Amino acid sequence: MPDDAPPAAAPGPDAASDPGPDLDLRLVRYFVVVAEHLHFARAAQALHVAQPSLSRQIQRLEDTLGVRLLDRTTQGSALTPAGAAFLPQAQGLLQAAGQATRTARSAARAHTITVGYVEDLVVTAAVRELRRRYPEAHVRTRHLDWNETRALPDRKVDVLVARTPLPIPDDGLRVSVLYDEPRALLVPADHRLAGKESVGPDDFAGEPLIACAGMAAVWTAFWRLNPHPDGGSAPLGPLLAETFEDKLEGVADGRSIALVPAYDRRCADRDDLAVVPVDGIEPCQVVVATRAGDRNPLVAGFREAAGRLLRPPRGEFSRS
């Protein structure tokens, strides 16, 4: 709405109850800012409006109320007795309006949740249970690539199911472990270690490991086993993977090997790759993460359902 446009009439109760003049909260806010600065020029700057327009808006509020609220002086502006009496009431109106807005938005959020899940992880069982328990709620899911976990702190999702280490700071998050997942070695099908029952870090210490582009240092170090148990560093492969599929291609063509989550089914789907369990290194963990302090009951409901229902898949490397 242009600054000079007449304010829209605020809805009110039945006129028979004689509630008094309808107040445009935008004009009330303008008055409060002028009253706090007692200077039209500084108030106009704070409100990002032109000073002549601000003067006209205050005049409209005074016309609505039928009283003069402000007097201009050589030093700036001064509240009239009516303005001084109106100011605390005006501040209360704005605070009440703000609280009403927050309450409405909070109520809406309490009936909506977006569950983010990373890469190959499956959240179906927990989502189905949440929908069963809250049939009126809007439960959405959003698939994320490995470099999109900022969707949680950026409030694009309300819940995140992902593997550790999280490539985002976990301060301000509540993180719960769902289960441990071993790390495995991904090699070409004709590699010297393919077909082994298991291997240790020393068995592949001299081989280049693929690194992933754009990931946090803690994440990259974990998946490249840096530092090695002997304190050394893994040789860097000849390429940086932008996606998990790029990692599979880089290994399949024989230029590098990679550490991968043992339960990732995408590795087992290819005949030109082999997955070998790695002994003697800590597992990654599949976790559910939410923003600390989020009181949406759907978030709490998903956390509870995920803790009960999300389990490692039954497969060759599952020890559950």
Salt bridges, closest charged atoms under 4 A:
ASP4 OD1 - ARG56 NH2 2.72
GLU62 OE1 - ARG68 NH1 3.88
ASP71 OD1 - ARG68 NE 2.92
GLU119 OE1 - ARG266 NH1 2.38
ASP120 OD1 - ARG163 NH1 2.80
ASP120 OD1 - ARG266 NH2 3.66
GLU129 OE2 - ARG132 NH2 2.79
GLU129 OE2 - ARG308 NH2 3.52
ASP154 OD1 - ARG150 NH2 3.12
ASP158 OD1 - ARG291 NH2 3.00
GLU181 OE1 - ARG163 NE 2.70
GLU207 OE1 - HIS191 NE2 2.92
GLU207 OE2 - ARG192 NH2 2.83
GLU245 OE2 - ARG266 NH1 3.74
GLU249 OE2 - ARG270 NH1 2.84
ASP253 OD2 - ARG255 NE 2.86
ASP264 OD2 - ARG266 NH2 2.74
ASP272 OD2 - ARG270 NH2 2.89
ASP294 OD2 - ARG291 NH2 3.63
GLU304 OE1 - ARG133 NH1 2.88
GLU304 OE2 - ARG308 NE 2.48
